[in-house]
Amino acid sequence: MLTIFSAFFIGVKNVFLPNILYHPKIPNIMQNFVHLHVHSQYSILDGASSVEGLVTKAKETGMPAIALTDHGTMFGIKHFHEAAKKQGVKPILGMEAYVAKGESRHKKQVGIDRSGYHLILLAKNEVGYKNLVKLCSYGYTEGFYYKPRIDRELLEKYHVGNCWRNTTKGLL
């Protein structure tokens, strides 16, 4: 059974935890735990879980909140926000950005900039959400090279209201 309790809980990608975590006789085992790195069906070629399924599983396991951090996109944020509010789970809006490894999002260096660094960005407030939307848009309109990339210049310009979590060595 695929669940949202994957790699990021134990640090190994594509490993799923046993069903003991969902045993009905163990109350609120996840009440103080919140996933801050979750991919949905909107993470193209990387996520398989539906937004409703993610929110439902978070609710069933007693999580007070859950983040959505799809790869390079925020296409599912509205859907996620509505589903989470409907089920009484706090939605944390975010994305997993691709940050250009080279000097700029405008430069496209073969072999260097194809994937970029991965950086989790979470909105702390409405200003942060609006800045995430801008970062996502610039990734597609100015930095697209195999994937939507941003760079340090954009991060410096649109950092207000956002939290960062580096997922690879060497970025920050």
Phi and psi in degrees as GROMACS dihedral restraints (atoms count N, CA, C in turn):
[ dihedral_restraints ]
;  ai    aj    ak    al  type     phi  dphi    fc
    3     4     5     6     1   -76.7    20    10
    4     5     6     7     1   135.6    20    10
    6     7     8     9     1  -136.3    20    10
    7     8     9    10     1   173.2    20    10
    9    10    11    12     1   -79.2    20    10
   10    11    12    13     1    -6.6    20    10
   12    13    14    15     1   -86.8    20    10
   13    14    15    16     1    77.4    20    10
   15    16    17    18     1  -113.6    20    10
   16    17    18    19     1  -147.8    20    10
   18    19    20    21     1   -42.8    20    10
   19    20    21    22     1   -40.7    20    10
   21    22    23    24     1   -76.4    20    10
   22    23    24    25     1   -15.7    20    10
   24    25    26    27     1   -75.8    20    10
   25    26    27    28     1   -36.8    20    10
   27    28    29    30     1  -117.9    20    10
   28    29    30    31     1    -0.3    20    10
   30    31    32    33     1    87.0    20    10
   31    32    33    34     1     8.7    20    10
   33    34    35    36     1  -124.2    20    10
   34    35    36    37     1   127.8    20    10
   36    37    38    39     1   -71.3    20    10
   37    38    39    40     1   142.0    20    10
   39    40    41    42     1    64.4    20    10
   40    41    42    43     1    28.2    20    10
   42    43    44    45     1  -113.5    20    10
   43    44    45    46     1   129.4    20    10
   45    46    47    48     1  -109.5    20    10
   46    47    48    49     1   141.8    20    10
   48    49    50    51     1   -77.2    20    10
   49    50    51    52     1   153.8    20    10
   51    52    53    54     1   -68.2    20    10
   52    53    54    55     1   161.6    20    10
   54    55    56    57     1   -68.8    20    10
   55    56    57    58     1    -6.7    20    10
   57    58    59    60     1   -58.4    20    10
   58    59    60    61     1   -28.4    20    10
   60    61    62    63     1   -64.8    20    10
   61    62    63    64     1   -18.1    20    10
   63    64    65    66     1  -108.2    20    10
   64    65    66    67     1    14.4    20    10
   66    67    68    69     1   -64.7    20    10
   67    68    69    70     1   130.2    20    10
   69    70    71    72     1   -65.1    20    10
   70    71    72    73     1   -19.8    20    10
   72    73    74    75     1   -85.6    20    10
   73    74    75    76     1    -3.3    20    10
   75    76    77    78     1  -107.8    20    10
   76    77    78    79     1    93.6    20    10
   78    79    80    81     1   -72.6    20    10
   79    80    81    82     1   136.7    20    10
   81    82    83    84     1    49.9    20    10
   82    83    84    85     1    43.1    20    10
   84    85    86    87     1   -61.7    20    10
   85    86    87    88     1   -26.5    20    10
   87    88    89    90     1  -109.2    20    10
   88    89    90    91     1    18.1    20    10
   90    91    92    93     1   -63.2    20    10
   91    92    93    94     1   -24.3    20    10
   93    94    95    96     1  -109.2    20    10
   94    95    96    97     1    17.5    20    10
   96    97    98    99     1  -119.3    20    10
   97    98    99   100     1   137.5    20    10
   99   100   101   102     1  -134.6    20    10
  100   101   102   103     1   126.4    20    10
  102   103   104   105     1   -74.5    20    10
  103   104   105   106     1   126.9    20    10
  105   106   107   108     1  -112.5    20    10
  106   107   108   109     1     5.9    20    10
  108   109   110   111     1  -142.6    20    10
  109   110   111   112     1    87.4    20    10
  111   112   113   114     1  -130.9    20    10
  112   113   114   115     1   133.6    20    10
  114   115   116   117     1  -108.8    20    10
  115   116   117   118     1   145.6    20    10
  117   118   119   120     1  -119.3    20    10
  118   119   120   121     1  -169.2    20    10
  120   121   122   123     1   -61.6    20    10
  121   122   123   124     1   -14.5    20    10
  123   124   125   126     1   -82.3    20    10
  124   125   126   127     1   -10.2    20    10
  126   127   128   129     1   -84.2    20    10
  127   128   129   130     1    97.3    20    10
  129   130   131   132     1   -59.6    20    10
  130   131   132   133     1   128.6    20    10
  132   133   134   135     1    63.9    20    10
  133   134   135   136     1    13.7    20    10
  135   136   137   138     1  -134.9    20    10
  136   137   138   139     1   -25.9    20    10
  138   139   140   141     1  -117.3    20    10
  139   140   141   142     1   140.7    20    10
  141   142   143   144     1  -119.5    20    10
  142   143   144   145     1   -14.8    20    10
  144   145   146   147     1   -80.5    20    10
  145   146   147   148     1   139.3    20    10
  147   148   149   150     1   -75.7    20    10
  148   149   150   151     1   155.5    20    10
  150   151   152   153     1   -60.9    20    10
  151   152   153   154     1   -44.9    20    10
  153   154   155   156     1   -61.7    20    10
  154   155   156   157     1   -39.9    20    10
  156   157   158   159     1   -63.4    20    10
  157   158   159   160     1   -41.2    20    10
  159   160   161   162     1   -62.6    20    10
  160   161   162   163     1   -47.7    20    10
  162   163   164   165     1   -66.6    20    10
  163   164   165   166     1   -41.7    20    10
  165   166   167   168     1   -61.3    20    10
  166   167   168   169     1   -44.8    20    10
  168   169   170   171     1   -64.9    20    10
  169   170   171   172     1   -38.8    20    10
  171   172   173   174     1   -61.7    20    10
  172   173   174   175     1   -44.3    20    10
  174   175   176   177     1   -63.7    20    10
  175   176   177   178     1   -46.4    20    10
  177   178   179   180     1   -61.5    20    10
  178   179   180   181     1   -33.4    20    10
  180   181   182   183     1   -93.0    20    10
  181   182   183   184     1     4.6    20    10
  183   184   185   186     1    84.0    20    10
  184   185   186   187     1    14.1    20    10
  186   187   188   189     1   -73.2    20    10
  187   188   189   190     1   134.9    20    10
  189   190   191   192     1   -76.8    20    10
  190   191   192   193     1   -20.9    20    10
  192   193   194   195     1  -154.3    20    10
  193   194   195   196     1   167.3    20    10
  195   196   197   198     1  -155.8    20    10
  196   197   198   199     1   144.5    20    10
  198   199   200   201     1  -101.4    20    10
  199   200   201   202     1   155.0    20    10
  201   202   203   204     1  -120.0    20    10
  202   203   204   205     1   118.7    20    10
  204   205   206   207     1  -132.4    20    10
  205   206   207   208     1    68.8    20    10
  207   208   209   210     1   -69.2    20    10
  208   209   210   211     1   153.8    20    10
  210   211   212   213     1   -66.1    20    10
  211   212   213   214     1   113.8    20    10
  213   214   215   216     1    63.6    20    10
  214   215   216   217     1    10.6    20    10
  216   217   218   219     1  -146.3    20    10
  217   218   219   220     1   159.2    20    10
  219   220   221   222     1  -127.4    20    10
  220   221   222   223     1    27.2    20    10
  222   223   224   225     1   -61.9    20    10
  223   224   225   226     1   -29.6    20    10
  225   226   227   228     1   -95.6    20    10
  226   227   228   229     1     3.5    20    10
  228   229   230   231     1   -62.3    20    10
  229   230   231   232     1   -44.7    20    10
  231   232   233   234     1   -62.7    20    10
  232   233   234   235     1   -46.8    20    10
  234   235   236   237     1   -59.3    20    10
  235   236   237   238     1   -45.9    20    10
  237   238   239   240     1   -62.3    20    10
  238   239   240   241     1   -47.1    20    10
  240   241   242   243     1   -59.6    20    10
  241   242   243   244     1   -45.6    20    10
  243   244   245   246     1   -64.4    20    10
  244   245   246   247     1   -44.0    20    10
  246   247   248   249     1   -64.8    20    10
  247   248   249   250     1   -42.0    20    10
  249   250   251   252     1   -66.7    20    10
  250   251   252   253     1   -45.9    20    10
  252   253   254   255     1   -61.1    20    10
  253   254   255   256     1   -40.1    20    10
  255   256   257   258     1   -62.0    20    10
  256   257   258   259     1   -35.1    20    10
  258   259   260   261     1   -97.9    20    10
  259   260   261   262     1     3.5    20    10
  261   262   263   264     1    75.9    20    10
  262   263   264   265     1    25.4    20    10
  264   265   266   267     1  -107.7    20    10
  265   266   267   268     1   135.2    20    10
  267   268   269   270     1   -72.3    20    10
  268   269   270   271     1   120.7    20    10
  270   271   272   273     1   -83.7    20    10
  271   272   273   274     1   132.5    20    10
  273   274   275   276     1  -111.1    20    10
  274   275   276   277     1   116.6    20    10
  276   277   278   279     1   -89.4    20    10
  277   278   279   280     1   135.4    20    10
  279   280   281   282     1  -168.3    20    10
  280   281   282   283     1  -169.8    20    10
  282   283   284   285     1  -160.5    20    10
  283   284   285   286     1   158.9    20    10
  285   286   287   288     1  -101.3    20    10
  286   287   288   289     1   104.0    20    10
  288   289   290   291     1   -82.5    20    10
  289   290   291   292     1   149.3    20    10
  291   292   293   294     1   -97.2    20    10
  292   293   294   295     1   119.3    20    10
  294   295   296   297     1  -105.2    20    10
  295   296   297   298     1   126.6    20    10
  297   298   299   300     1   -56.5    20    10
  298   299   300   301     1   134.0    20    10
  300   301   302   303     1   -76.6    20    10
  301   302   303   304     1   -28.9    20    10
  303   304   305   306     1   -78.4    20    10
  304   305   306   307     1  -163.4    20    10
  306   307   308   309     1   -67.6    20    10
  307   308   309   310     1   -36.3    20    10
  309   310   311   312     1  -149.3    20    10
  310   311   312   313     1   155.0    20    10
  312   313   314   315     1   -67.9    20    10
  313   314   315   316     1   -19.3    20    10
  315   316   317   318     1   -78.8    20    10
  316   317   318   319     1   -25.4    20    10
  318   319   320   321     1   -88.5    20    10
  319   320   321   322     1   139.4    20    10
  321   322   323   324     1  -123.4    20    10
  322   323   324   325     1    91.0    20    10
  324   325   326   327     1   -94.2    20    10
  325   326   327   328     1   118.9    20    10
  327   328   329   330     1   -57.6    20    10
  328   329   330   331     1   131.9    20    10
  330   331   332   333     1    83.4    20    10
  331   332   333   334     1   -18.2    20    10
  333   334   335   336     1  -104.2    20    10
  334   335   336   337     1   -48.7    20    10
  336   337   338   339     1   -96.5    20    10
  337   338   339   340     1     9.2    20    10
  339   340   341   342     1   -61.6    20    10
  340   341   342   343     1   -40.7    20    10
  342   343   344   345     1  -116.9    20    10
  343   344   345   346     1   -36.5    20    10
  345   346   347   348     1    77.2    20    10
  346   347   348   349     1   174.9    20    10
  348   349   350   351     1   -76.1    20    10
  349   350   351   352     1   153.2    20    10
  351   352   353   354     1  -102.6    20    10
  352   353   354   355     1   133.0    20    10
  354   355   356   357     1  -137.7    20    10
  355   356   357   358     1   122.8    20    10
  357   358   359   360     1   -81.1    20    10
  358   359   360   361     1   126.3    20    10
  360   361   362   363     1  -120.0    20    10
  361   362   363   364     1   127.0    20    10
  363   364   365   366     1  -122.8    20    10
  364   365   366   367     1   137.7    20    10
  366   367   368   369     1   -82.3    20    10
  367   368   369   370     1   127.0    20    10
  369   370   371   372     1   -86.2    20    10
  370   371   372   373     1   -25.4    20    10
  372   373   374   375     1  -158.1    20    10
  373   374   375   376     1  -171.9    20    10
  375   376   377   378     1   -64.8    20    10
  376   377   378   379     1   -37.7    20    10
  378   379   380   381     1   -61.6    20    10
  379   380   381   382     1   -43.2    20    10
  381   382   383   384     1   -62.1    20    10
  382   383   384   385     1   -40.7    20    10
  384   385   386   387     1   -61.2    20    10
  385   386   387   388     1   -46.6    20    10
  387   388   389   390     1   -63.1    20    10
  388   389   390   391     1   -37.0    20    10
  390   391   392   393     1   -68.7    20    10
  391   392   393   394     1   -36.5    20    10
  393   394   395   396     1   -62.7    20    10
  394   395   396   397     1   -40.5    20    10
  396   397   398   399     1   -61.0    20    10
  397   398   399   400     1   -42.3    20    10
  399   400   401   402     1   -64.2    20    10
  400   401   402   403     1   -44.6    20    10
  402   403   404   405     1   -60.7    20    10
  403   404   405   406     1   -43.8    20    10
  405   406   407   408     1   -62.3    20    10
  406   407   408   409     1   -44.6    20    10
  408   409   410   411     1   -63.2    20    10
  409   410   411   412     1   -44.8    20    10
  411   412   413   414     1   -64.6    20    10
  412   413   414   415     1   -33.6    20    10
  414   415   416   417     1   -58.5    20    10
  415   416   417   418     1   -40.2    20    10
  417   418   419   420     1   -80.9    20    10
  418   419   420   421     1   -37.7    20    10
  420   421   422   423     1   -87.5    20    10
  421   422   423   424     1   -29.8    20    10
  423   424   425   426     1  -117.9    20    10
  424   425   426   427     1   -24.6    20    10
  426   427   428   429     1  -115.0    20    10
  427   428   429   430     1     7.7    20    10
  429   430   431   432     1   -68.0    20    10
  430   431   432   433     1   120.6    20    10
  432   433   434   435     1  -149.8    20    10
  433   434   435   436     1    93.7    20    10
  435   436   437   438     1    71.3    20    10
  436   437   438   439     1   -41.0    20    10
  438   439   440   441     1  -141.1    20    10
  439   440   441   442     1   158.8    20    10
  441   442   443   444     1   -73.0    20    10
  442   443   444   445     1   113.1    20    10
  444   445   446   447     1  -111.1    20    10
  445   446   447   448     1   146.6    20    10
  447   448   449   450     1  -116.6    20    10
  448   449   450   451     1  -179.5    20    10
  450   451   452   453     1  -140.8    20    10
  451   452   453   454     1  -179.5    20    10
  453   454   455   456     1   -62.8    20    10
  454   455   456   457     1   -34.7    20    10
  456   457   458   459     1   -58.0    20    10
  457   458   459   460     1   -47.6    20    10
  459   460   461   462     1   -67.1    20    10
  460   461   462   463     1   -38.2    20    10
  462   463   464   465     1   -62.1    20    10
  463   464   465   466     1   -40.0    20    10
  465   466   467   468     1   -66.7    20    10
  466   467   468   469     1   -38.9    20    10
  468   469   470   471     1   -72.6    20    10
  469   470   471   472     1   -36.2    20    10
  471   472   473   474     1  -118.6    20    10
  472   473   474   475     1    36.0    20    10
  474   475   476   477     1   -82.4    20    10
  475   476   477   478     1   -21.8    20    10
  477   478   479   480     1   -60.9    20    10
  478   479   480   481     1   130.2    20    10
  480   481   482   483     1    83.5    20    10
  481   482   483   484     1     9.1    20    10
  483   484   485   486     1  -122.0    20    10
  484   485   486   487     1   149.8    20    10
  486   487   488   489     1  -107.9    20    10
  487   488   489   490     1   146.6    20    10
  489   490   491   492     1  -119.0    20    10
  490   491   492   493     1   149.2    20    10
  492   493   494   495     1  -140.5    20    10
  493   494   495   496     1   115.6    20    10
  495   496   497   498     1   -77.1    20    10
  496   497   498   499     1   128.5    20    10
  498   499   500   501     1  -103.8    20    10
  499   500   501   502     1    -2.6    20    10
  501   502   503   504     1  -136.2    20    10
  502   503   504   505     1   159.3    20    10
  504   505   506   507     1   -76.6    20    10
  505   506   507   508     1   145.2    20    10
  507   508   509   510     1    98.2    20    10
  508   509   510   511     1    -7.3    20    10
  510   511   512   513     1   -81.0    20    10
  511   512   513   514     1   -56.1    20    10
